[in-house]
């Protein structure tokens, strides 16, 4: 279904569990492109409806995406004078309300679309996760695959395997991007990164970018122990701290699950991720006081009869 309006976009985002920012013209004074009450919706890679276009809308979208990267639901109001500084000479001013609606689902970013990734994605896609799947090679997701800055809105331009996965799972988004390191930089806080590319140099560049991000829940990379040690040595020479280097999980996967077939490696990786995701979910639960704690505290107060 083609989405044209902000309320259709909200419905789509809520169904898919996607994070978004609803932008509302909160107040308008003087000559402005749109009146108070107009809305648009912004996601990490798309926008729907309009608050008037021009540089005002460009700055509003930029602000919204910065808020999305923080990964926290919030409300903010910002003022924008429509002066020459914004490239608009309307002479008025607007206040915009930014309502950030973060997904409660964890974001797993997979880099590489080889055999292991093609076995892994269908497993993870059955979980309540948002999955972005990036490869730098043209044609891995179809000849007409768009750059990562644009969501693949149609399924006919996927390769056969990716089309099959996307058709079955609405929480998987596949991208072709010849600069996947830039994708790492734009990942939201608390994302989970799985590096499975065809190129060791690209793997290293992705690892470096992920460690510099500093706000990721997990960084895992496929490879042998020898490869992992070489990367650790290189990272040390590049000035990364021991605790940063230790956060890289490589070789990736549950050590107790052996086998080299793509599906066996995928099961090992998914087992490790599922375990860590569940641990993270428990850690995020609010700490509840035992029911009897209050009565014990009262009983121990001075002056109470024994």
Secondary structure, DSSP 8 states (H G I E B T S, - for coil): ----SHHHHHHHHHHHT--EEEEEEEEEESS-SS-TT-EEEE-SS-EEE-SS-HHHHHHHHHHHHHHHHHT--EEEEEEEE-SGGGT-----EEEEEEEEE--SSEEEEEE--SHHHHHHHHHHTTSSEEEEEEESSTBTTBTT---TTS----STTS-HHHHHHHHH-TTEEEEE-TTHHHHHHT--TT-EEEE--S-HHHHHHHHHHHHHH---SEEEE-S-HHHHHHHHHHHHHTT--HHHHHTEE-S-S-TT----SHHHHHHHHHHHHHHHHHHHHHHTS-----TTHHHHHHHTSTT---
